[in-house]
Amino acid sequence: MHSKMTGDCWEPLPRQEVIKAVERRNPVRVPLIMTQWWGEGLVEQYGDRLHAFDPYPQDVEMLWIEPLEVEKMDLSWQIASGGAHDASGVIDDWSKLDEFISKMPDPATDPQIDYLVAQAEKAHQQDRYVMFAWWRLFFERPWGLRGMQNLLMDYYVAPEQVHRLYEALCNLYCGYLDRAIREIQPDGFWTSDDLGHQKNLFMRPETFREFLKPYYERIGARLKPHHIHWWLHSCGDNTLILGDLIEVGVNVFHPVQKGTMDETAVARAFGDRLTFLAGFDVQHILQEATPEQVRQEVRHLIDTFDRPDGGLCLAAGNGIVAGTPFENIEAFLDEAIRYGTAHRQPISI
């Protein structure tokens, strides 16, 4: 079954075609995943006009949970509200860690999974690739719990406490994954850890390997026996640990952020072992370029990352925000589906 245009609507790819793209087994076209990621203010700006993009497919069915809703944990201390995600910590003193761990949710009884089962069954019946998903893993979530500055210092001054927190989080995550594997039977698992900033990692690679990598390995070990692909979103420059991510079992990396990583070098060095969910630059190109320049950038991403046997999916690099020209969003989606199809067609000799 090939993805094709029906009237003015493209059909989503069948499950096996997405699998072929991830596993580099010659898919019929480049999958579109989270290309319609409507970010801050965009819905308010365009409203129902955004339905004009409904004919463009989303080739994965995303099933979301939040594994740690802190506001529901009935902690004995008051949690500060407001401010940025990394401005203040929920666990502002390590003496609170025992209680925090004791009041974490039980994945076995969490109704969030119950709500997803029917969605998963429908998606399976429709031959859709199913992605079980949540945001924040072993860096983003702990920085929200401790505060960014505290966490970066904790690696040096409180390593035992960091490992206790990570162990508890890993047990929680594995519990959710085990239940999802039994009841949802996903094809992929999506999560995030913004490990990089504009010029480098937030930490030395050695710090990642000491504190985060062992827990990443446990996640990978949970997924691999069930042939579940691991999709990781991480903004910023992740170049120095891409090899480590491959080792722990990450299958798909997003977004290879424009201006922070050398796309050509990364594709050449890792493209035979890592599939890329190449994220279109929403920060500058999508907001500032002309529609034709947007189309040129789509072609550049496909030409750079799509190997002869596959290994590429396309996404927005992050949420598409207010102020983005409507015609640029249209150019992005239209070129992604058309060039992403044409690029995969065999050449007759």
N, C-alpha and C positions, 0 to 999 in steps of 0.2 A: 504493500500500500504506500503510495507516494503522497507527500503533501502537495496539494494543488489548489489553484484558484477556482472557487465555485461562485460564479457571478462576480460579485465584488468582495468576496470573503475568502481568505486563505484558511484551509483546514489545519488544525494543529497536527504536529507530527505524531505518529503512533509511538508507543512506548519504546519499541525496539530501535527506532531510528535515533531517539535521544541516546539510548544506550550505545549505539554504534558511534555516535559523535564523541561521547565520553571515552569510550574504549578504543577509539581510532580504528574503526572497522567500516569505513566508507559509507557514511550517512548520505541520504539523498539531498539534504541541504543543511546549512548551518542553523541549529536551533536558536530560537529567540526566547530568552528567559529573563524576566524582570526588565524588559525593555520599556514597559509601561509602568515605571516606578514613579508615581506622582508624589513629588516631595512638597516641601513647605510652601504653602500659598498657591500652588498651581491650580488646584480644584477651585479655590476661591476666585482665581483670576479668570479661568476659562469655563467653569461650570459644565453644562451639558455639551459644550463644543467638544469636550474630550471624548465623547462617544463616537466621534468621527473616526477614532482610532480602533474601535471595536473589531473591525474586519481583520486587523493584523493579529496573528495568533500569539498566544502564550503557550509554549510547548511543554510546560511543566505545571502540574497541579501542586500548589504550595499549601501545606497544612501546618498552621502555626500554633505554638503554645508559648507560654511564659513559665519557665520552670521554677522561678523563685520570685513570687510576688511578696516583697518584703512588707508591704502595708497590711498584709493579711496574716502576719506571723505572730501577732499578739505578744510582742516583745515588752519587757517590763520598763523600757526606757522610751522616751519620745524621740521620734526620728525627725530631724530637721527637714522642713519642706522648702521648695523653691531652690533657685540657683542652678548652676550647670551640673551635668551628670557627674563631673569629676571635682566639683568644688568642695564638697564635704562628705564625710564618711558616715555610713550607717553604723559600722563598728568603729567608733572613734577611740575606743580603748580595748586592747586585747583581752582585758578581763571579762569582756562581754561575749567572747567567742563561744564559750561552752553553752551558754543559753541560746545563742544564735543557732548553733549547730543542732541543738536539741529540738528546736522549733521549726526546722526545715520541713517542707511538705513531704508526704509519702507518695511517691509516684504510683504505687500500686492502687491507691484509692482516689487519685486526682481526677475529677470529672472532666477536665479538659480533654483527656484522651477519649472518654466516652463520646464527646461531641464530635470528634473527628472520625470515628469509625464509619458512620454512614457516608460521610464525604469521601472517605477512602474507597469504600465499596463501589460507590458510583463512578469514581475515577477509574478504578480497575475495570469496571464493566465497559467503560468508554475507551479502554486501551490507552490510558494516559500514564505518563511517567509521574510517579507520586513522590513528592519531596516532603519529608518531615523536617520541621524547621523551628529554630528559635534564635534570637539574637544574644550575643555576649557569651563568652566561654571562660577562659582562664586568665585573661588580662583585662578585657573590658568590664566584666562583672566585678572582679575584685577591686578595680579602681573605683567603681561606683560604691562598693562597700567600705573601702578604706579611704578613698580620695586619692587622686593621682600622685600627688607629692608624697603622701604617706607611703603608698605602695612601693614607689621606686626606692624609698629609703628602707622599707621593710626588708627588701632583698638582702640588705647588708646588716641591719641591726636586729631583725626579728625573723631569721630564716625558719626557725622551728614553727613559729606561729603561722607563717605563710604556708608551709607545707600542711599544717593541720587544716587550714581553710581550704587549700586546694584538694586535699584528700576528701573532705566532706563534700565539696562541690562535685568532684569526680564521681563519688558514690551516687549522688543525686542524679547527675546526668546519665550515668549508666543505668540507673533504675528506669528513667524515662525511655531510654533507648531500648532496653529489654522489653518494656511493655509495648512500645510502638512496633517493634519487630514482630511481636506475637499478634497484635490486634490490628495493626494498620498495614503491615508488610510493605514498607516503603522501598522505593528503588534508590533513593538518595537521602542524605542528611545534610541540611544547610545550617551553618552557624557562622559566627563572626568573632573576630578578635583584631581590633585595629592596632597591629603590632608596630606599625611604622608611622613616621611623620614625613614631612616633605623631603627630607634629605637623608634620612637614615632610620634605623630602628629606634624604638624608645629605650632599648636596653642593649647591652653588649650581647652578641650571639651566645657567649658563654653563660650569661645569666638566663637566657631563654632555655638553653640546654639543661641547666641545673634545676630550674624551678618549674618550667612549663612543659618541656618536652616529655618527661616521664608520664604526665597525665594525658597529654596528647596521644601518647603511645597506647594508653589504656582505651581511649575512645576508638582509635583505629583498630585495635584488637577486637573490640566489640562488634564493629561493622564488617570487617573483612570476611569472616566465615559465612555471613549471610549475603555476600556480594552486593553490599549497599555502598554506593559511591559517597564519598565525603567531599562536600562542597564547602570551601572556606572563603569568606569575605574578610579581607584585611586591607585597609587603606594604607597609603604611604609606601615607603621603600622597604620591601621585604626581601630584597635580592639576596642578602647574606644568609638567610635561613630557608630559602626555597628547597635546598637539598634536604634539610632537616624535615620540612613539611612532607616531602615525598617519602622519606624514611618512615614517618609515623603513620602513613596511609592516606594522606590527603590526595584526592584524585583530581579535583577541579579547583583552580585558584581564581579569585575575582578580587579587584578589577584590573590589576597591573596599572596602577594609577598614572595617568598621563603626567609627564613632567617629573615624576619621582623615580621611575624605573626605565631602563633602556629596553624598549620593547623588542627590538631586533635581537639584541644580545640574549635576553631572557628566552625568547622563542627558540633561538638556536641552541642554547645550553640545556634547556629543560623540556622542550616540546616533545621529545620522544618518551618522556616519563610522566609528564604532567599535562592535563588538559586545561585550557584557559577559557574562562568565562570573561572574555575581554570586555571591559567596561568603557563605554563611550564617555569621553570627557564632557561632563555636564557643567564643569566649573567655568570653562572658557569657550571651547569650540561651539558647543551647543547653544550657548547664550550669545556669543559675539560674532560667529562666522556667518557667511551667506549660506543659503540652502545648498548651493553647488559645492561649497567647501565642506559642508557637513557630509554630503554624499562622497566626496573624495576621501574623507577621513574614515568612513565606513569601509570603503574599498581598501584603504591602507591597512586597517585592522584585520580584515579577512585575508588579504595577501600576506600579511606578516605572520599570523597565527594559525591559519588553516593549512595543515599539512596535507599531502596527497591522500592520506587515509583518514583525515579528520582531525580531532583534537581541539576543536573550537566551538564555543557557543557565544552568543552575543547578548550583552545586557547594557543598561545604563550604568555608568560608573558609580553612581549614587542617585539619590532622589533628584528628579528633574523639578527645579524650583520655579517659583513665580519670577516673571521677567524673561523667561525663555520664549523666543518667538515661536508662535504656533507652527509656522511654515518650516521651521528647523526641526521640530519634533516629527512632523510629517515626512521630511526628507530623510531623517534618521531611520524611521520605521520602514519606509518604502524601499530605501536602498538596501537595508538589512535583509529584507525578505527576497528582493529581486536579485541582488548581486550574490547573496548567500545561497540562492538556488542555482544561479548560473555557474557559480564557481565550483559547485560540486558535480556538475554534469560531465560525463566522460567526453573526451575529445575524439571525434571520429577521424580516422586516418585513411 
